[in-house]
Amino acid sequence: MSIYNWIQKVFFEIYEEWHMKDPAYDRNGFHISGIDNALKAMHDGYYTYAEISPSHAVKGCTLMKAVVGKSKELVNLYLKIEDKKYLISDLSYSDAVKIMRAFVKKEVLPDEKTYTEVIGNDDAIVKSAFEELTKLLLADPKTAQRFLKKHKHESMEDMDHAWEELFFALERKGKVIELDWKARKDSFIPAVRKLSAGLNLETDEKILNDEEDIPRWGKILNAGWTEYVLSAMDIGSDSYAMMVLSKEDFEKARELAKVFLHRIAVIEEM
């Protein structure tokens, strides 16, 4: 460890040689509080996962990854130890933070009795979920098939790129419109009307305050719609990749995206 990295670690609790990845951050070097912040974002529904990895194996462990559990209040914690995958399921967020902090600060692992080996491969599940979501959102079998043949989507490692390409494909088809976070009402209303063309949805701009923002405008529209939802893909930026989906399709899309740790949510939760 260099003198600079030692100083950062000892005096500032910044771990330059460790890597953190979540939907908004993917690089070496993070303050220890980054773990707390990432898991809070998971609990609040903004992130689906957060992972940390050391520059060298710690007692054989090269990765620790927290994933939102079946219940929003619980976390599943995955460990990669000597190329095997282990799981501690149904942790509280506070316990997950303690374990991940100890991994970084003290270079220790939880008791072996607390985790079990994960047998099998999730790649087939991930691939199937992405294909089903692609077909659902593109809403055209031929277009979806061409897209799936063109873009690799065989495993979790492919998902970030495949998700980005799906966003671009939906944008080209006019099924997604991206707006900057500070877009004004005169940009928001035409975008929503274009996305909802032919659906006979109320988009009365008079009920929307000029000084508010996309999430609050979207919340008002969603409160007045009964069969459709103004939603968005989380594309890891501060813009809004907006979609209009039927409530049934929205629920399906949200659950399918969770399988490969990406996120579709109602616009007011973005």
N, C-alpha and C positions, 0 to 999 in steps of 0.2 A: 504494500500500500504506500502510495506517495505521501509526502509530508502534507501536501495540500488536502488530500482526501482524508487523512487522519485528523487534521484540524477541523474539517467540515463535520466529521463524524462525532468527535469528542466534544467540541464546543457548540456546535449548531444543530446536531442531530440530523444532518443531511448525509445521506448514504449515496455517494457518487458512483460507487462500483456496483450498486444494485439496480435492477431494472424493474419498473412498474408499468403495467399496462391495464387500462380500462377503456371504456368507450370514448373518453376525452383526453387520454394521456398515454403515450407510448414511447418512453425513452429512459435512458440511464439517469440516475440521480433523482432523489426525492427526499423531502422532509418526512420524518417519521409520522407526522400528523396527516400526511397524505393517505395513510392506511385508514385512519379514522374518517377522513372526509369521503373517501371512496365508498366505504361501507355505509356511511350515512346516506350517500346518494343512492345506493342500492336499496336501503330501507325505505327511502322516500319515493322509490319507483323510477328514478332517472337512469340508473345503471343496472345492467343485468349481471355483471361480474367485475372482479378486480383481481389481478394476479401480480405476484412479485417473484423475482428470481435472482439469486446471488451470482456473482462472477465466477464462483467455484462451488462445487457441491458441498452442502452443509450436512454432515452425517449421511451422505448419499443423496440428499434431497436437492433437486435442481429447480423445483417450481412449487409454489403454493398458490392455489386459486380458489377464491370464494365465489360461489354462484348462488343466486337467489333460489331458495327452496320452493317446494310446492306451496307452502304457506309463505306469504310475504314477510312474516315475522321471523322466519328461520333461514339459516344459511347452510349450504352444503360446502364443505371445505375439501378440496382435492389436493393431494400431494403426489408429486412424481419423485419416486425414490428408486435409484438404480434401474431406470427405465421401466419400472412398474408403477401402476396407478393405484392410489389408495384414497379412501373416502372416510371423512367424519361427517355424518349426516345430522341434520336438524340441530345445529348449533344456534344459540342466541347470537345476535350481532355483537354484543359486548364480549362474549367468549371468543368469537372469531377474531375480533380486534386484538385481544390479549395474545392469542396464539400467533398471529401474524407479526405483531410487534416483537414478541420474544424470538421469533425466527430471525428477524432482522437485527435487533439490538444485542441479543445474547447468543445468537446462532445455536438455538436449541429447537428440538422438535417436540410435539406432544407425545405423551406416553403411547408406546406401540399398541397397548391394549385398547386405545380409543379409536383406532382406525382399522379398516378392513380393506383387503385388496379388491379392486374392481376387475372382475373377469369379463372378457368379451370386448367388443369394439362398437363404439357408438357411430361409426362413420355411416353405416347404412341408414340409421335413424336420421342423422343430420342431412344426408343427401335427399332422402325421401321428403323431409319437411321443407327443404328449400325448393324442391321441384313442385310440391303441392302449392306452396305460397306463390311461386312464379306463375303458375297456371291460373291461380285465383286472381292475382292482381293484373296480369296482362289481359286476362279475359278473352284470349284468342288462342286456341290450341296450336295452330300453325306457327304463330309468332313465338309462343312459349317454347315450342319444340326447337325452333331455330336458335333461340337464345340459349337453351340448355345444352345444345350440341356445341355451341361456340365457346361457352364459358365453363371452366373447370369448377366443379362443386362436389368433389368426392369426399371431403373430410372437413373437420372444423378449421383446419389450417387454410382452407380455400375460402372460408366464408366472408372475411372482410372484403376481399376483392370482388367476390361474387355479389355481395350486397351492394357495393358501389356500382357495379355494372347493371344490376337490376334497377337501381335508382335512375341511372342514365336512360335505360330502355323505357321505363315508365314515363320519364320526362319527355322523351321523343314522341311517345304515343299520346301525350297530352293528359295522361292519367295522374301525373304529379306536377305541381307547379312549385318552384322554389322561390321563396321570398326572404329578403334580408330581415333580420330581427327587428330593425327599426323602420320597416316599411310602413307607410301611412295608409289610412283608410281608403284613399283613392287608388291604391294598388291592390289592397286586400279584397275589396268588394268585387272588382272585375275578375280577379283570380278565382274567387269562390263561385261566381256565376258561370265561369267557363268550366270549372270542374263539375258543377252540378247541372250543366245544360241538359234539358229534357227530363229532369226529375221533378220539376214543379215544386222547388223548395223556396221557402221565404228567405230572402236576403235583403230585408229592409234596412238600408244604411242609416235611416233616421233614428233607429234605436241604438246605434253605436256611437259612443263618445269619441270625438276626434282625438282626444288626448290620451286615449288608452292604447292598448297594443294587441298584437295578434292573438295571444292566448286568451285575453279577456273578451275580445270580440268573438273569438271562436266559441267560448263558453256560452255566450248569450245566444248565438245561432244554434248550438247543440241543444240548449234548453228548449228551443222552440221546434226542433225537428223531432219527429216521432219514429221514423223508419230509417234515417240515415245519420251518419256521423262525419263531422269534419275531423280528420285525423292527420297524422304525419308519420313519416319514417324518420327515425333518428339516424342522421348521416354524420354524426360526430362533428358538427359545426354549429355556429350560432345562428344559422338560417333555419327556415321552416320548410320542409319538403312536404307540402300539403296534399292530401287526398280526400275525396269524398267516397265513402263506402257505405253499403247497407249495414245495418247493425249486425246482421248475421255474418256477413263477410268480414266485418271489422273484428268480431270476436274470434273467428277462425284465424285471421291474419295475425292478430296479436299473439295467440297461443303458438302458432307455427314459428313465428320469429323468435320466440323465447327458446325454442328447442336448440337453435344454433347461436344463442346469446346475442341476438339483436332485438331491436325494439320498435314496435308500432304502438302509438298511444293516441288518445284523444288530444286534440290540439292544445287544450288548456293544461295538460300535464307535461308538455314539452318544455 
